[in-house]
Amino acid sequence: MDETYGRGLFPYDRAAAVRYARRWAYGRNPAFYDYEQIGGDCTNFASQCVYAGSGVMNFEKDFGWYYVDANNKAPAWTGVEYFYRFMTREAQNPGPVAINASISQLELGDVVQLSFDGESWNHSPVVVRLLRRPALRPADVLIAAHSYDAYNRPLSTYDYQGIRFLHFIGVRR
């Protein structure tokens, strides 16, 4: 694989992320613990999808993004805010890299984060289909998610107070 963007980044495989989402949106991959009963499984599922598209984990204790088992994982693997901080980091360490984006910049395999109360970030669905370009609206963005399992669910069907978009620009190895 060749480096892209002149920034030491390798391509993020958006199709692999979406294939993974389609396969596991209504089920649970037995290789990963299901956190549904202890706070929700949405960011765990988003991490699995992003991992399918990136193939790289970052095993840096506390500040990385990795999963070994239910008790040996980074906070960023399952925590909405930690996931955001890791993906948008400035450090040049291994793992997928995302930028804050507008809705019009979304592509398949990107992640949307929602705040239901306007104070904290609560949900991390994965973009699996876009219905219209270039002027996207929430109704045009279809997502996959755990914690209210969904596939091809319009983003507009969520009741949220805040929204942010993570657009993956590549992967550091």
Steps between C-alpha positions, in 0.01 A plus 500: 500500500636843412506795734235761428461873548874545557434474874616146561143374479385181336148464357204422725301214344148643511346201323642261763358716781155496338515125431580442866212727607257314273616161633478588870238779530235259630735254665813485712841386385604240761858633484382814686316540829146640481481807728126550440403425861775710657476840336441422133676339209491777239861620516626142534315424175629819334854405604457154350383653171786751493747223583361296208580800279838583650657173616707687760458530875707723728610318816616809688380452858216738597527720190490242221217330316499123533303196607648174632206381710218639712737604778801597288399783270568869464237748624485626139372163380166533683470858626340758269713797608821295526436362150463856369819618670702209367375523142556878479837497679796698368757240611662311212450159664337189343129469434219644293490880468187714470422868476200699614289540191177642371213278398587564133847345552365167626595182319418136559672361809513837677356537850234738628483584870182615670423680823151425625508751787716775348763453771674168441560286192300178512490310171736403215323363190689414180408641156401215265315681221463853364191578297579839351808704413624767544240660727449234763234528765462265798226313309758421229747339740426135582679344793570171673516477878481287811305605808176520305637275228455650156613480139400756234329711768463866399694730728194727503307242705713573808395767750827674588620831640852490354670334204855472370649320203828308491641464149785250471792629297723194533691264724843528661686172525 
